[in-house]
């Protein structure tokens, strides 16, 4: 099955090449507030608000604990939005579905956003949250080995960076990570080595131009673009990383770089499972779980968690 002509035309219209995320991100943040307002609590899980210290400020963490079919796993979740948009409120629906479907406790991190807080601020917040939770895993009545990093898009980028930083600092060691269409490269221009940037960089909502715009808003200085904690494919070593599940979308510009990151882990002697979901675009994971590819994705995630 392929995206039909009507849907393709609609996506092309919504992916107008003149839209500049560097100018429109405040509007995107307002739309995030609407997403949060529509969220409805149910009796299927409990919600707890926590704060974790990161240098001179507190990082909010929202914890979703399923009431039924609860297991002993914890998913430490970093949301997407190009490091510029998104927050724990706009991802309430995703995280509540995740807790309900997987049976895991989900801890969603509200890291600081660019351009107000540029690289590495968001990463520092995610790392501080991970370090605290791994060192005090009994907060969730489980062991550190049961804590799994997970993120989508920029959140997948942050999850991979947290894993690499934890390995390099030797602070803690995540056993597993789940990266959903993660950004792993630093080049999304016409010179990108990845075919998906050229094939899917226009016409599918997330454009290559806007990826570059997000990165420009995120970086503090030009040298950041060469930092492997910003672009994990630049790492000198891909060994000693967690067992990894990488999920990509067929019509996503980030598809090939995410899959390449998985191959690098496997080539270094690690274990990465790479799954490409057909006929979907970047961002599909935030759609309702009734959407067949979302349901399929959760099946893959559950199997990986239970391995």
N, C-alpha and C positions, 0 to 999 in steps of 0.2 A: 504494500500500500504506500502511496506517496501523497504529499500534501496536494489537495485539489486546487484547481485553477482559481476558484473564488477565494480560498484561504490565502493562496500565494499573493493574489492581488491586494488583499487586505493587509497582509504583513508588509508588503512593499510600500504601501501608502503610510503605514505607521512607522516605517524605517526611513523616513525622508532624510536624504543625505545632508540637508542643511541644518538639521537639528544638532546643536552643539551642547553637549552635556555640561561643559564648563560654564555655560550661561543658564542652563535650565535645571540644574540639580536642585535649587530651592523649590521649584515646582514639584519635582519628584519626591521631595521630602514631605510636601503637603499631601501628596497622594498616599504616602505611607501612613499618614494619620488617619486617612479614610479607611485603609485596610484594617488598622487597629480598632477603629470604632465599630466595625462590622463583626468583630470577634465575639462569639458567644460562649460563655463558660457552660460546662455541663458537669454532671456528677460522675464522670468517668475518670477524673484525675484530680489531684490536689495541686494547687499552685502556691509556691513559697517564694518570697522575695529575700535575696541575700545581697551582701556587698563584700567585695574582696579588695584589700589594699593593694595599690600599684603605685609605688613611689609616693607622691604627695596628694593622691586622690583615691576615691573609691570607685570600683568597677561594679555596676549592678549585674546581678546574675539572677535570672528567673528560673525556678526549678519546677518542672512538670512531673508529677509522680502518679503513674496509673494506679487506680484503686483495685482493679481486677487484673488477673493474669500477669502480675508484676514478677519480673525476674530480678536477678542481682546485678544486672549490667547498668552502666551509666554512660549516656551519650553526651559528651561535652561539645556543644554546638556553637559554631561561629557562622553568623548569617552573611548572606551575599549583599550586593549593592555597590560593587566597585569601590569599596572602602569609603564611599562618599554618602550613600543613601542606605536605607534599611535600618532597623533597630529591633529590639526584643519585642516591642509592641506590634510592629508590622509582621513579625514572624510568629506571633502567637498561634495562628491557625496551623502553620507547618509543624511547630513544636508540639502542640497538643495532639495532632494526628500522629506524629512520630512516637510519642509516648504511648498512645492508645494502641497503635498497630504493632509496635515492636515489643511492648511490655517493659521497656527500659525507662528508667528515670532520665529525663532530658534536662540538662543544665544549659541555658541559653545565655550567652555572654553579650552584654551591651557595651562593646568596645568603642573608644572615641573615634570620631569620623574626620576625614579630611574634607575640605582644605583647612578647617580650623586647627586640626591636629594632624600633622603630616607624618609620613613614615619616619621612624618606626613606632609611633604612638599606639596605633591600633594593635600592632603585633605585641608590643610590651604589655598591653592590657590582657590580651588573650593568653600570653605566656604566664603572666602573674596569676590569672585565674586557673590555668592548668596546673601550675606548680603548687598552688594552695590546695587544690582538690586532690592531686596525686599524693601529696604529703599528708593530707588529712582525709584519706579515703573513707575512714570510718564514719565521717559525716553522713555518708550514704549507706552505711551498714554493709559495706562491701570491701573487697580488696582492690589495690591499685591495678592489678592485671585485668580487672573487669571494667575499667574506664576506657572508653573508645573516643577518639577525636573524630569529629565529623563537621563538614562545612560544604556550602554550595557556592560556586563562582569565586568571588573574592574571599568568601569564608573557607572554601577549599584551599585557596592559596594560603590563607592564614594557618589552617590546620597543618598543611605540609611544612610551613615555615616553623611552626611551634615544634613539630617533631624533629626537624633538623637542628633547631636551636637547643632543644633538650638533649639531643645526642652530643652536640658539640660542647655544651656546658656540663654534661653529665649530671644534671639535676634530678631527672626522673626519666623513665622510659615507657612511653605508650606502647602497648603490645599490638594495637590495631588502629588504623585510621581509615576513614571513608571520605573520599574526595569526589564531589559531584560537580561535573564540568568545571574543574579548577583552572585558574589562570596560572601558568607555570613559566611562560616565556616573557621576554622583555621587548619583543618586536612584533607589532601588529600592523606594520605598514606594508606597502607593496613589495618590500624586500624580504618579507617574512619567508622563512624556509618551509612553512607549513601550508599545505594546499587548502586546508579548511578556512584559513584567513582570507584567501583569495576567493574561494567558492561561496563562502557563507558570510563574508564580511559586509554585505549589503543585502537588504531585502528580507531579513529575518529578525527584526526588532533590535537585537544587539548588533551594532555595526562596528567594524574595525576602527572607524574614526572615533566613535565614542569610547572604545576600549583605550585608545591612545589618550583621549581626553581625561578619562578616569585616572590613568597613570600619571598624567601631568598634574592633576589635582593632588595626588597622593604623595609624590616624591618631594623631598625637602631640597634636594640639590641634584644636579645632573648625574653625579657619581652614583646616586642611589640606584639608577637604572641597571647598574652592573652588580648589584648586591644580590647574592643568592637567596637571602631571606626575603627579597622582594620578587625575584624570578628564580624559583627553585631549580630550573634546568641548568642554571649557571653553576651549580654546586660542583666542587672538585671531587666529591665522593658521594655515591648513592648507596653505600653499604651501611649496615646497622640501622636501618630505618624500620618502622613498624610494618607488620603485615598489612597490605594496602588493598583496598577496593577502590577502583577508579571507574566512575560512571560518566559516560559522555553522551552527547546528543548528536544525532546525525547531521542536523542543519545548524550546528553551533560553530562559530568561528574559532572557539577554543578547543574544539574536538581533538585535533591532531596533537597539539602540545600536551594535553592531558594524557593522551595515550602514550606519547613519547616518554613522559615522566614515569609511567608504569613500566615501560620497557627498560628504562635506565635502572630502575630498582631491581628488576629481574636479572639484567646483565651483571649487576654487582653481587649477585648471589642471594638477593632478597626474594620476597614473595609478593607479587602484585597481580591481582586479578583485574582485567580490563574488560568492561562491558559497554558496548555502544548500543544505546536505545534507538531503534529506527523511527524515522518519520516524526521526530520532535525537534523543537527549537530550544535554545538557551532559555532557562527560566521555567521550563515545564514542570519541574518538581514542586513548584509552589501552587500548582493547580489543585482542584479538589481531588480527593482520593478515588472518586468514582471514575476519573479519567483513566482509561486502561493502562497507558504507559506509566502513570504514577503508581497504580496498583502493582504493576510488574516490577517497578523499581523497588518498592517496599518488600516484595518477595525476595529479591536479590539481596537487599540489605539484611533482612532477617536471617537468611541462610548464612551470610558472612558472619553475622554476630554470633550465631549459634555454633559455628565451626570450632 
